[in-house]
Amino acid sequence: MNGIGCEVVLAGVAKRYGSVTAVKPLDLAIPGGTLTTLLGPSGCGKTTLLRMIAGLEQASEGRILIGGQDVTRLSAGERNVSMVFQSYALFPHMSVVENVAYGLVSGGMTRRAAAIRAEEALATVGLAGFGDRMPSQLSGGQQQRVAVARALVLEPAVLLFDEPLSNLDTRLRRTMRDEIRSLQQRLGLTVVYVTHDQTEAMAVSDMIVVMRNAEIAQFGTPEELYRRPKSVFVATFMGEANAVKARIVETMGDRAVVDLAGVTLTAANPGLPPGSADLIIRPEAISVTAPGETPFAAEVRTSTYMGSHVEYVLTTALGDLYCLSPADGGQRMTGEAVSLRIAEEGTVLVRP
């Protein structure tokens, strides 16, 4: 496939609509052959950034390079990129194979040659033999695969996904995200993927760009963003997290002794000096024990049985804390007095 593994480089790229800044000037290098996700809440600029890479929006400033070629002023059709839209955008009056072949035929290929290529692309996404069907005869997941096949058949340097799973039910979303990831790895494609769902992003991505207020909040691997967030926003966007006020008493390399309402513990420290900080505590780092076993006294505010685990909201001197406990340890009930143990693994300090 032409252009497999092309790096995408954004240098000082920004987008403005009159006085409104949709994307602030930013620099980003997306490694070739990886699946990189643009993640963030609605209005953060992630879809605008994707559309600038696709050529559907022109950058107000900066440069966009794909495989070393400056494509900033090229049209969408000249960039050798393909995009899978949230709505799939299939032509209802065309058969599946005609939908997939459409871009090739529009580009001048004969219908016969295009149909052969289209059937090969359908086989790649597990839809061999579906070419004669109409879109209305397919499930949502099958329509999504057709949209992917239509993008793949053009042999793009970069494949772009804009919220591709948002129209699917929960179970099918899980299946399709695994299929997209498997396809990307098998073909060695460079993929840029937009979602607001952190679970989806964690499942498919090599790298994640967390965006907020039209700029990059943090860029890294899923593990880096979850275990070493640089802000409360990133920590809480990358999964459940408790953010509490703490005081760094002493630093020890990449660890620090912190004071929490008169109780000390050790937490991961990205280099903050002694003084005030926010401590991120993941729910799984909190263990619920009998009252008096630890200095952290608490009361069960809510207790929700979830099958494999119990979800608690606990009232403490630090504020309400959310935690998860294995269901086989028994369930504490609302109003019950307990104490807490906070593990070092699952805690990290960030700037206030």
N, C-alpha and C positions, 0 to 999 in steps of 0.2 A: 504494500500500500504506500502510495507516494507521501513523502513527508512525515512518516511515522516518527514519533518521538521528538517533534519540533518544540524547542523552547519558546515560550511566549514572554516577552519583556515589555513592561509598561514603564516608561520613563517620564516622570512629571506629568502624568495624564490627569486631566480634569475635565469636568463637564458642567457647563452653566446654561441655564435657560433664563435669559434676561438677568434679573437681579438675584435669582435663586441658584444656589450652588448645589447640584445633585451629587457631584463627586469632587472632593477637594484634591488638589495636586498630590499624587502619590507615586511611589516607585514600587514595582513588584516584578519579581522574576519567577515564572512558573516553570519548574524543571520539565524537560521533555520526557515523554513516556510515563507521566504521573497523572493521577486523578487529584486535582486540586479543587476544593470546594470554597465558594464564597458564601459565608454564613453570616446571618444577622437578622435583626427585626425588620419589619416592613418599613420602607422609607430610608433605609441606611445607605442605599446607593449600589447594592450588589447587582441588581438586574441591569441598571444603567451601565455599570462597568462591563458586564457580560455583553450587552448590546454594542458597546464600543469595540470590544474585541471582534465581534461578529461583523462590524461594519454597518449595522443597522442604525447606529448613532455616530455622528462625527465628534471626535474629541475637540473640546474648546482650546486645549493646549496640550503640549507633550507629544510623545512619539510612542507608537505601538509597533513592535517588531515580532514577526513570526518566523522562526527558523533563520534568524539573522536578517531577514528582508523587512525593510520599512514599509508597512502597509497602512500607515496613518491616513493617507488620502485616497486609498483604493476603495472601490465600492465593495459591497458584500460579495458580489459574484466574482471579484478578482482576488479574493483573499485565500481561497482554498480552505475554507472552514465550513462546517455544517452545523446546524442548530436543530435540537429537538425541543419543541415548544410544549408548554404546559397543557395545551388543548389538543396536541397531536396534529391538528390542522390537516387531516386526511380529506381528500376529495370524495364525497359520498357517492358520486355518479361513476367513479372509476373503480375497477377491480383492484385487489391488493397489489398484484404485480404491476399494474399500470401506475398506481400511486408511487411505488418504489422506483419505477423506471422514468418517471416524469422529468426529473432533473436532467437525466442523461439525454432524453429525447429533445428537451428544450435546448440542450447544448449542441445538438447536431448529430447525435448518434442515431443509427437506424433503429426502428422499433424492434426488429428481431434481435439485434445485438444487445440493445438495452434490456430486453426481456430476459435474455440469458444471464446478463449481469445481475438483474434484479432477483432472479430465482436463486442465484448464488448468495446474494446478500440475505435473502429470506432464510436460506438454510443456515447461515451464520448465526441468526438469532432464534433458531429453533422453530421456524415456520415453513419448512419444506412441505410442498403440497398444498399450501394455502393460497397460492397465487390467483386462482380463479374466483375466490370468495369476494364479497363486497364488504366494506368496512362495517356495515350494519349487522353483519353476520358474525362479527368477532366480539370477544369479551374486551373489557377495558385493558387488561394486561396484554392481550394479543394486539390491540390497536397501538399500544405503546411500543411493542416490538416492531411493528410495521414502520412507525415513525423513526425508530432507530435504524432499521434497515435502509430506509430512504436516505438517511443522513450518511450511512456507511458506504452506500453504493457510489457516492461521489469521490470516495478515497480522499477524505479531507486531511489536511495537516493537523487540524485541531477540531475536536468534536465538543460542542457546547450543549449543555442541558439547562433549561430554565424550569425549575420546579417540576420535573417530569413525573413525579409520583403523587402529586397532590390530589389527583382525581380518583385514586385507587383506595380500596379499603385497607385496613391495617395489615391483615395477613398477606394480601397481595403486594402491598408496599414492601414488606420484608423480602418476599420472593424476588421481586423485580430489582430491588437494590442489589441483591446478591448476584443477579444475572448481569446487571450493568457492570458491576465490579469485575466479575469473571471475564466478561467480554473485553473490557479495557486491558486487563492483564494479559489475556491471551493474544490480543492483536498489538500490544505495545503502544496504544494510542495515547496522545496527550489529550486529556479531558479537563474541561473547566465546567464545574457543576454548581448550580445555584440552588440553595434551599434555606428555609428558616428553621428547619427541624434538626436540632443538634444530634439526636440519635441517628438519624439518617446520615448526617455528615460524618459522625464517628465511624459508622459501619463501612462507608465506601471510600474514604479519603486516604491518600498518602499525606497530603498537606491540607491545612484549613486556614483560610483567611477570615478572621472574625472582623466584621465591619460594624461601625457605630458612627452615627452622625456624619455620614458621607466620607469617612476616612477609615484607615486600617487601625483597629485596636490592637491586634496581635496576629502574627503569622507563625505557624509551626505545625508539627505533627499532632495528631489527635492526643497522643500521650503527653506531649509537652504542654499543650493547652489545658488538659485536664489536671495534670499533676503540678504544673508550674505556671499558673496564670499570672499575669502581671497586674491585674486590676480586679476589683470586685465585679465589675461588669463582665469581664471574660469568664471569671470563675462561675458566676451564676448563670451565664448563658451556655456554658459547656457542662450542663448537668446540674443536679441539685447541689446546693451549697449553703452553708450557714456562714454569714459574715459577722464577726463580733469584734469589738474594740479590745485591743491588747496593748501592753507596754513591753517593749523589748528591754530586758534587763542586762543581757550579756550575749555577745555574738561569738560563735565558735565555727569559723569557716562557713560551710553552707548550712549550718544549724544555728539556732538561737534559743536562749532561755527566755520565756515570756511569762508575764504575770497576767492572769485572768481573774479578776475580781478576788485577788488575794491568794489564788492557787497558781503554782508554777508548773509549766510543762515545757518540753522541747519540741520545736517545730522547724520545718524546712525554711531556710532564709535565703532569698536571692541576692543578698548583699545589703540589706537595709541596716542602718546604724541604730544604736540604742535610742529609745524614745517611742513615741506613739506609732501604732501601725494597725492595720486590719488583719485579723487572722481568719483564713478560710478553713472551715471544718467540713469535710465531706460527710454525708449522713452515715456512710458505712464505717467511719472512724469512731463513731460513738457507740459504746456498749452500755446497756442498761443493767444495773446491778441492784442488789438489795440496799435499802436505806442505811447509811452509815458506813458502807464499805469503802467509799472514797470521799474526799472533801467536797466533791461537786454534788450538792443536794438539788433535787428536782422533783417536780410533780407532773404526773401524766395529765396533759390537757386533752389530747385525743388519742385514741388507740384504734387502728384499722387493720383488720386481718386481711391479708392479700394472698393467702394460699402458701406460697413459698417463704413469705416473710411478713412481719408486722411493721406497719408504719406508725411512728409516734410523733406527736408534737409535744415537747416537754417545756414546762415553765421553769426557768432558772434565773439566777442572779445576772446572767449574761443576756437575758431576753429569751424569747421562744426559740428552741432548737428543734430541727427536724432530723429524725434518725430512722434507720432501718435495723431490725433485729431478726435473726432466724426464727421462723415460726416454731421450730422444734424446741425452743427454749422456753415455751410458755408465753402467754400473753398477759401483760400488765393492763390493768383496767383504768378508765378515766378517774382521776382524783387520787390515785395511789401514789404514795411517797416512794421515791427511788433515789438512787445515786448514779452518777455517770462516770465512765472511764473513757478518756479521749486518747486514742492511739496516735503516736507520732506520724505513722504512715497515714496519709489522708489529710494532713494539715499543711498549710503553707502561708507565709506572711506576704502581704502585699502593701503597697503604699496607701495611706489613708486618702 
